[in-house]
Amino acid sequence: MDDCRMPYLDADILCVVASWMFVLMRMIRQPSPHTLHKEEEERKFHALQSMTEKWKERLAEPTAGLRTVEAVRPVLEDWMDRRHGSLTFRLVQVLSGQGCFGKYLCRIAGREPTTRCHHCSCDVDTAQHTLEECPAWARQRRVLIAAVGPDLSLSAVVKAMVESDRSWKVVKSFCGEGEREILRPPYPQPEIRA
């Protein structure tokens, strides 16, 4: 396998683990109609705590996805405990920086000849460029700023998403509108609770 693609396996695994953790947390919060014995509930709770600690340890020294890890790590427990918000294909692209951005498409995927933005004169198109600067998304950005505040660093955006269902929905909408012209998947993308 190509060495430059190996680190992205970690991000994929983290997405799967996040989904499992969400399911485990739901099971703990909402026991089945056949009430679990107290011992079983405690075992599941301790298993979740143990898995959370291992995840925190792994995120303390990330090998890939540094931008995303730095944004999620400070609010990890709130992210896991939230009762709102789902991930979509385009939202994950913005959060991870992987997907339809010139830098990723050129340097990692090898599908673009340059890292330039297709919508403005910026030499390096990134998820952060789309969030903060690209004039093509100025109208959508005004709505985003009204919901999450003027700081559009990924850390501030993720924190706002975790704190408020409304902010989560506005960020998700920004990502859906912001990327629609660049990338149209051949089929509808399912929403994933993570």
Order of alpha helices (4+ residues) and beta strands (2+ residues): alpha-alpha-alpha-alpha-alpha-alpha-alpha-alpha-alpha
